[in-house]
Amino acid sequence: MSDINLSLKHGRTQEEARACLANAVAQTQAQFGSAIRHVEWSADRNSVRVSGGGFQVDAWVDAQQVHLLGEVPFLGRLFGGTITSGLKQIVDRAFTKQLP
């Protein structure tokens, strides 16, 4: 069972979506840095796996959406809610178009 299963329409080009994904990963590392042990990007930078002690999250962008799928089994009882809500907020902020 996944603790995180999120898909959002991004309304951006593929290149812009990749940049937003990179921004979301950087924000995640800044917020949860001590919990993150490994970040592995695909060659085309359309997807990334972020993992640490007791959790793993895969994120990827396609032509229309950004997706997050992950499990937080060990941390679920302790910090899972915080990590899950934090990741959702980070992705939402990274992909929300700012008004001029």
Backbone bond lengths (Angstrom), bond angles and torsions (degrees), N, CA, C in turn:
res aa  C-N    CA-C-N  psi(-1)  N-CA   C-N-CA  omega(-1)  CA-C   N-CA-C  phi
1 M - - - 1.451 - - 1.523 109.56 -
2 S 1.301 116.71 135.51 1.461 121.95 179.72 1.525 110.08 -90.34
3 D 1.296 115.25 138.88 1.448 120.85 176.19 1.523 111.34 -88.25
4 I 1.320 115.90 -22.49 1.456 121.66 178.08 1.523 107.39 -127.63
5 N 1.304 116.36 123.50 1.458 121.89 175.79 1.517 106.25 -147.08
6 L 1.313 116.16 99.67 1.455 121.53 -170.99 1.518 109.84 -137.64
7 S 1.310 116.38 134.64 1.466 122.50 172.21 1.520 107.83 -135.10
8 L 1.331 115.69 130.99 1.464 121.68 179.56 1.521 109.51 -131.04
9 K 1.328 116.75 139.24 1.462 119.59 172.84 1.517 107.69 -71.50
10 H 1.342 115.72 134.53 1.464 117.96 -176.71 1.524 113.44 -103.49
11 G 1.318 119.65 -22.43 1.461 121.43 176.99 1.514 114.30 60.57
12 R 1.315 117.02 32.62 1.459 122.28 -176.98 1.521 109.74 -129.81
13 T 1.314 115.31 168.02 1.460 118.96 172.45 1.527 107.92 -71.77
14 Q 1.315 116.55 166.47 1.465 119.98 179.27 1.528 110.77 -61.54
15 E 1.316 116.65 -41.38 1.463 121.24 179.29 1.530 111.15 -62.84
16 E 1.328 116.91 -44.81 1.468 120.61 177.83 1.525 110.69 -63.71
17 A 1.327 116.67 -40.22 1.462 120.88 -179.88 1.529 110.93 -63.99
18 R 1.340 116.65 -39.89 1.466 119.90 176.52 1.527 110.46 -61.63
19 A 1.324 116.57 -42.25 1.468 120.35 179.24 1.531 110.79 -64.25
20 C 1.314 117.06 -39.39 1.464 120.60 177.48 1.526 110.81 -65.58
21 L 1.331 116.52 -39.35 1.460 120.36 177.68 1.529 110.11 -63.22
22 A 1.313 116.92 -43.28 1.465 120.49 177.86 1.528 110.43 -61.87
23 N 1.317 117.04 -39.90 1.460 121.88 177.48 1.529 110.31 -63.41
24 A 1.323 116.79 -43.18 1.469 120.54 179.53 1.530 110.69 -63.11
25 V 1.325 117.22 -40.53 1.465 120.43 178.31 1.532 110.23 -64.92
26 A 1.325 117.16 -42.53 1.467 120.34 178.34 1.525 110.90 -61.82
27 Q 1.321 117.32 -41.61 1.464 121.12 177.96 1.532 110.88 -65.35
28 T 1.330 115.92 -39.00 1.463 120.84 178.44 1.524 110.14 -63.62
29 Q 1.323 116.15 -43.30 1.468 119.84 178.27 1.522 110.96 -63.56
30 A 1.327 117.27 -37.61 1.460 120.37 179.03 1.526 111.19 -67.73
31 Q 1.329 116.40 -39.87 1.463 120.00 -176.79 1.522 113.15 -79.99
32 F 1.331 117.02 -38.99 1.461 121.15 -174.78 1.527 111.96 -119.25
33 G 1.319 117.37 25.60 1.459 123.04 -172.51 1.514 116.12 -47.28
34 S 1.307 117.59 -44.66 1.461 119.39 -176.79 1.524 112.29 -69.71
35 A 1.324 117.79 -22.85 1.467 121.33 -179.74 1.524 111.96 -86.29
36 I 1.336 117.63 -19.82 1.464 121.73 -176.27 1.521 109.64 -89.06
37 R 1.325 114.88 126.98 1.464 119.87 179.69 1.519 112.93 -107.30
38 H 1.336 116.88 -26.77 1.457 118.71 -174.31 1.531 110.18 -150.91
39 V 1.326 115.72 135.91 1.465 122.80 173.72 1.515 106.33 -126.92
40 E 1.313 116.61 121.05 1.464 121.42 -177.14 1.533 109.93 -124.87
41 W 1.329 115.67 114.87 1.457 122.51 179.89 1.522 111.04 -92.43
42 S 1.323 116.22 148.82 1.468 120.34 171.29 1.518 108.13 -74.11
43 A 1.327 116.90 162.81 1.463 121.17 -178.30 1.523 111.96 -59.55
44 D 1.324 118.20 -36.30 1.469 121.44 -178.48 1.532 112.85 -87.94
45 R 1.340 117.89 -2.74 1.466 124.66 178.43 1.525 113.06 64.93
46 N 1.342 116.46 20.15 1.464 120.86 174.99 1.519 111.95 -85.82
47 S 1.325 117.42 -13.78 1.460 120.05 -179.28 1.520 110.31 -145.26
48 V 1.333 113.45 157.57 1.461 120.70 -177.68 1.521 108.92 -150.16
49 R 1.323 115.29 146.66 1.468 121.56 173.09 1.523 106.84 -117.23
50 V 1.313 115.56 125.60 1.453 122.70 177.61 1.526 106.42 -114.10
51 S 1.323 116.10 125.94 1.460 118.55 -178.32 1.516 110.70 -139.73
52 G 1.307 113.32 159.16 1.447 120.64 178.69 1.507 109.32 -161.73
53 G 1.290 116.23 -169.31 1.454 120.29 -179.60 1.515 111.64 -61.10
54 G 1.311 115.96 104.44 1.456 120.64 175.43 1.509 116.70 87.73
55 F 1.321 119.48 7.89 1.463 119.33 177.13 1.520 111.18 -149.31
56 Q 1.317 114.50 158.67 1.467 122.19 175.76 1.526 107.81 -152.03
57 V 1.323 116.14 130.86 1.461 121.45 179.08 1.520 108.65 -131.47
58 D 1.320 115.57 129.23 1.463 122.12 173.42 1.521 107.67 -104.33
59 A 1.320 116.43 134.85 1.460 121.99 177.62 1.521 107.89 -132.38
60 W 1.320 116.34 140.86 1.459 119.91 178.13 1.515 110.05 -154.24
61 V 1.312 114.39 157.06 1.455 121.42 177.31 1.525 108.46 -117.62
62 D 1.320 114.48 143.69 1.456 120.63 171.00 1.523 106.45 -123.39
63 A 1.303 117.43 -167.90 1.462 120.80 -174.40 1.528 112.91 -62.79
64 Q 1.327 117.80 -24.24 1.456 119.64 -175.52 1.518 115.64 -123.17
65 Q 1.326 117.28 -25.61 1.465 119.03 -171.78 1.529 112.74 -134.83
66 V 1.333 113.60 159.87 1.459 121.90 168.01 1.528 105.31 -109.32
67 H 1.337 115.46 138.78 1.458 121.01 -176.01 1.526 109.80 -125.50
68 L 1.315 115.69 141.91 1.459 122.98 172.03 1.515 107.40 -127.90
69 L 1.309 115.71 131.39 1.458 121.37 177.64 1.511 107.22 -141.60
70 G 1.301 116.92 122.64 1.450 117.84 -177.25 1.502 114.22 -161.09
71 E 1.302 113.58 166.48 1.456 121.49 178.31 1.519 109.04 -126.32
72 V 1.304 113.72 138.51 1.453 120.71 178.85 1.532 107.41 -128.69
73 P 1.343 117.72 57.99 1.464 119.70 -172.49 1.523 114.51 -65.39
74 F 1.326 117.29 -49.13 1.457 120.25 -177.97 1.522 111.64 -69.35
75 L 1.311 115.47 -45.40 1.461 120.11 -176.66 1.516 112.36 -80.65
76 G 1.321 116.49 -9.28 1.454 120.43 -176.26 1.513 113.93 -50.91
77 R 1.294 116.12 -41.82 1.462 119.83 -178.37 1.519 112.15 -78.19
78 L 1.321 116.75 -31.84 1.457 120.02 -174.30 1.525 112.92 -94.54
79 F 1.353 116.02 -58.58 1.459 120.72 -173.28 1.527 113.22 -125.08
80 G 1.303 117.99 1.41 1.462 121.49 -173.58 1.506 113.88 -55.12
81 G 1.326 117.05 -43.59 1.463 120.13 179.66 1.509 112.01 -62.65
82 T 1.319 116.28 -40.85 1.459 121.18 179.19 1.519 110.91 -65.57
83 I 1.329 116.81 -45.50 1.466 120.58 -179.65 1.520 110.41 -66.45
84 T 1.331 117.91 -44.91 1.452 121.56 -178.97 1.520 111.15 -61.25
85 S 1.310 118.06 -49.77 1.467 119.94 -179.64 1.521 111.05 -67.25
86 G 1.336 117.50 -36.67 1.458 120.89 177.95 1.514 112.19 -63.52
87 L 1.340 117.07 -43.98 1.466 120.57 178.64 1.529 111.19 -63.49
88 K 1.313 117.32 -42.15 1.470 120.66 179.10 1.527 110.65 -61.77
89 Q 1.328 117.11 -42.68 1.462 120.79 178.91 1.524 111.54 -65.04
90 I 1.325 116.55 -42.63 1.462 120.68 180.00 1.516 110.95 -61.64
91 V 1.327 117.16 -47.01 1.465 120.94 -179.87 1.521 110.21 -64.53
92 D 1.312 117.16 -42.44 1.462 120.24 179.40 1.526 110.85 -60.59
93 R 1.339 117.50 -45.28 1.469 120.92 178.93 1.528 111.46 -65.67
94 A 1.321 117.12 -41.48 1.465 120.50 -176.45 1.524 112.11 -66.36
95 F 1.324 117.13 -31.87 1.462 120.14 -175.66 1.524 114.23 -102.14
96 T 1.318 118.05 -4.44 1.461 120.77 178.25 1.520 108.65 -78.49
97 K 1.312 115.58 127.31 1.466 119.24 179.43 1.520 108.55 -72.48
98 Q 1.311 114.84 131.31 1.450 121.49 179.21 1.521 110.28 -83.56
99 L 1.319 116.16 141.80 1.451 120.59 177.02 1.526 109.85 -73.04
100 P 1.349 116.67 144.28 1.480 118.99 -179.21 1.511 111.75 -68.78
